[in-house]
Every structure is written in C-alpha cells, then in structure tokens.
Amino acid sequence: MRTYARSTRRPRSEGRSGCVGFLMLPFVFAARVQRPARTGRLIDPQIEAAKVARTAIGAAATGWLLYSYPLSRSAGSVLQDKFVEFFLSAGVLLVLVPIALATFVLSARRPGPAFYRARLRGPLTALGALFGTVLLLLLAGPAGTLMTADHMGAAGFLLSIVFGAVYLFALPFGLASVMYGVHHTFRTADVHEVLPPLISPALVWAMCAVQVFDAPPVHAPLAVRLLFLIGPPLSVTGLSVWELRRLRVRYGLTLRSALGR
C-alpha cells in the first residue's frame, strides 16, 4: 500500500508542475527574448543587486503610500492609471531606444559603427517581438476570431480555435515583454554596457514630467507628494551615475572609450 501511495502522489505532483510550467511558458519565453544575451557582456553582481534593491524599495514605498493615505479615487482607477503609466513608459522607450542606438552607432569612430551594428540583433529582436505581438493580438483577438468564424464556415471555426489559443499565449507574452523590455531597456546592453544607465534617467524624467499633469492617487501632504514625484527619477539617476562610475573605475568602460574617442 505504501508503494502504491508513493507512485500515485508522484505523477500528480509532476502533473501539477507540468501544468504550472505550461502556464509559465509565455513569461519564460518573454524573459529569454527581452533579457540581454550577448556573449561576453559584462555582468556586475553589485550593479544587479543595487537595481533589484532600488526596485524593491520603490515598490515598498508605493505600497506604504497607498496604505497610509486615503485614495483620491477608486482602487480600480488607481490600478488602471498605474497600468497606463507602465505602458506609457514602454512607449517612451520604443521611441527613445532607436534614437539612442542610432546616435550611439553613428557617433562611434571606425570601426565602431560596423562593430556595433553587428550587436543590434538583440535590441531589434526585443523591439520586433513586441511589435509582432501587438500585431498578432490585433489579428487573433476576439474581433478577428469572430469574423473568421462567421465568414469561413467549419474551416473558420477551426481557425478561430487556433486564433484563440494563439491569443491566450500572445497576451501574457506581450504583457511580460513590456515588463522585461522596460526593465532591460530593450536589450541595449547587448550593444554596450554604458547604454542602459544612460537611457534609464531619460525615461524616468520623461515619466516624471507626465505625472506632473496627473492627479495624485492619494490625499497626501504636498511634501509627501513631491517626494514621491521627484524621488523615483532622482534615485534612478543617482543609481545610473554610480553604475557609470563603477563601470569606469572597475572595468575601464566609458562612453568616450565606447565611441573610440
């Protein structure tokens, strides 16, 4: 009886883990697509730990703010605004990253441009995956699925099932791609390590300018609201300055040397 009990529990555990693994596939795939993967890329554990710590502190501070002061509107509206800000930051990066990459590559002295153009595969993959997912969601979304089922009969019904499965995969993959893409600045580190700390402050200050015209989510004193408005861009800028200094002092990596000047 004991042997039988062990044999039945093990497949059930494997089944649960297999189901969870299947559901996590879009997120795992998005992480692989959006995470920098250039061979030989410098990875400093202290820099990575500082970024994680800054994110954790920011999340904890935001939670404290929402808990300590009454909301200025409904919780659903506040959550919706946070999602809008998140996708807006991705939209800013979709404009900022190509401009920054083009400026960086064209400003480098020979043979720098040809050398860095070969490294653009990473950012182009990250950006292309996001654009492709958005297009796929439009084609395989509910409207496209219903149109296919209505106009193609039985074949359309089968295609609508396929479209539905594609949509269920593409939706979490797209959301995860936005999250990882913003975190990794769409793999600009694959081109050079100094690019992410140069781009990140521009993003957070742009988002700070947007938030100036947005109503605060809580009824908090003016000093607290100003702190939470200026704190994120100041902390990201300070962390980027420290990262650039560490790259220069410890590894000899600077923007000037990267451009061959």
N, C-alpha and C positions, 0 to 999 in steps of 0.2 A: 504493500500500500504506500509506503514511503517513497519507493522508487517511482510509482505512478504519479504521486503528487508532485514530485520534483519535475517529472517530464512534462506535466501539463502546465505548470507555472512558467517554465522557461519559454515555450513558444508564445504564451500570452504576453510575456514581457517583451519578447522580440517583436511581436506584432504591434505593441504599443509604441516601441521605439521606432519601428519601421514607419508607422503612421505619422508620428511626430516628425521624423526625418523627411518624409514626403511633403508634409505641410511646410517644412522649413526650406525646401528646395529653392523657392523664389528668392528668399533672403540670402541664402548661401551663394546662389549664383550672382545676385546683385553685388554682394561683397567682393566676389572674385573679379567681377567686371570693373568695379569702381575703385578697388584698392590698388595703389601703386605697386608695380611688379617688375620694374626694371632690374635686371641682374647687375649687381654691384652697387646698387643705390645705398647711400649711407643711411643707417638707422641708428639713432642715438637713443638709448633706453631712457635717459633722463628727460630728453625732449618729449618723448612719447608719454612718459609718466606725468610731466607737467601739463600736457594737453588734456589728459584724462582727468587730472585733479581740477583743472580750471572748469571743465565741463560739469563735473560733479558738484563743485561749489556753486556754479551758476544755477544748476537745477535745484539744489537745496535752497538757495536764496530765493528763487522764484516760488518754490513751494511755501517757504516761510511768509513771503509777501501775501500770497493768496490766502493763507490761513490766518494771518494776523489782522487783516483789514477787510471790511465788507466789500463785496464785489459791486462795481458800479453798474453792472448789467448781469444778465443771467449767465450761469456757468456754461451753458451751451454756446452762448455768443462769445464769451471769452475764449473758449476752446477753439471755436471757429476762427477767431482772429489770430490765434497762435498758429493754426494751420496755414492761414493766408500769409502770415509773415514768413513762415518756413518755406512755402513755395515761392514767395516773392524773392527770398534770398537766393534760391536756386535760379530764378530768372535773372537776377542781377549777375550771378556768376556765369550764366550762359552768354552774357554779353561781355563781361569783364575778362573771362579766361581767354577767349580767342584774341581779344585786343592785346592782352598782356603777353601771350605767346608770340603773336606776330611781331610785337615791338621787341621782345627779347631776342628772337631769332634774327631779325633784320638788323639789330644793333650790334650783333656779335661780329668780330673781325674774322676773316678767313683763317682756318677752315671751319670756324664756328657755325655759320649758317647750315652748311651741309651736314655737319655733325649733329646739330640739334634737330634738324628736320627728320633725321632718322629716328629720333626719340619721340616724335609727335604721335606715334602709333597709340601710346597709352591714353593721352587726353582725347584723341579722336575716337578711340573705342568707347571711352566713358561718355562722351557727348553724343556719339552716334547711337549708343544703346538707349539713352534717354529719349532722344528724338524718335527713334524707331519704336520704342514702347508706346509713346504718345500716339503715334500714327496707328499702331496696332490696336490700341484701345478704342480709337475712333472707328476703325473698320469692324472690329469684333465686338463692339459694345452692344447694348440692348437694341438700339435703333437699327443698326446694321444686321443684327441677328434676326429680328422680326421681319425686316424687308426681304432677307434671303429666304426665310421660311414661307413667306406669302407668295413669292414670285417663282419659286422653283419646285414646288410640289414636294414629293418624297425626297428627292435629292437635296432640296433646300432644307428640309427638316434635319437630314443627317449633317449637312454643313452647319446648321445652326447649333447642333450639339457640339461639333468641333469648335466653332467660334466661341461657344460658352466656356468650354474647357480652356481655350487659349486666353480668354478674358480673365478667368479665375486665376490663371498663372501670371498674366501680364500686370494685373492690378497691384498685387503685393510686390511684384518685382519692380514696378515703376515707383511705388512709394519708397521702397528700400533703396532704389537707385538714387532718388533725390536725397535721402538721408546720408548715404555713404558719399555721394558726389559732393555735397556741401562740406562734409567733414574732411574729405581728402582733396578739396578744391579741384575736382575732376582730374585727378592724377597728374597734376602739373609737376609733382616731384619726380615723375619719370623723365622729364626734360632736364630739370636741375633742382637741387635741394633748396636753393635760396628762393625759389618762386612761391611756394606756399606761404612763408612768413611775409612776403611782400604783398601778396594778393589779399590775404585774410583781413588786414586792417582796413583796406579799401572797402571790403564787403560790409564789415560791421559798422563803419562810419556812414555808409550809404543807408543801411537799415536804421541807424540812429536818426538820420535826417527824416526818414519816412515816419518814424514813431513820434517825432515832434508834433506832427499834424494829426496824430491819432489820439483818441480819448484814452486816458489811463484805465486799466482794468479794475482798479480798486480805489476806494476813497481813502487815500493815504495823505499824510502831510506833504507839503511841497518839497521839503528837503529829502524825504524818502523817495518821492517820485523822481527827483533829479538824480539821486544816487543810482537808482535802477535804470535811468535813461543813459547816464554817462558811464556808469560802471562797466558794462559789457565792452564797449569799444575801447575804453582805457585799459582794461585787463588784457584784451586780445592784443592791443598794440604793444603793451609792455611785454607780454609773452613773446611776441614776434621779434621785438628788439633784442630780448635776451637770447632767443633762438639764433638770430643772425650773428650776434656776438659770439655765441658758443661755437657756431659753425666756423667763424673766422679764427678764433683763438685756438680752438682744439683741433680743427681739421684743415685750416687754411682755405676754406671755401668762402669767397666773397662774390658780390655782383660784378665787381671790376675784373676779377680773375676769370669769372664765368664768361664775360664778354670778350676776354682776351685783350684787355686794355691796361 
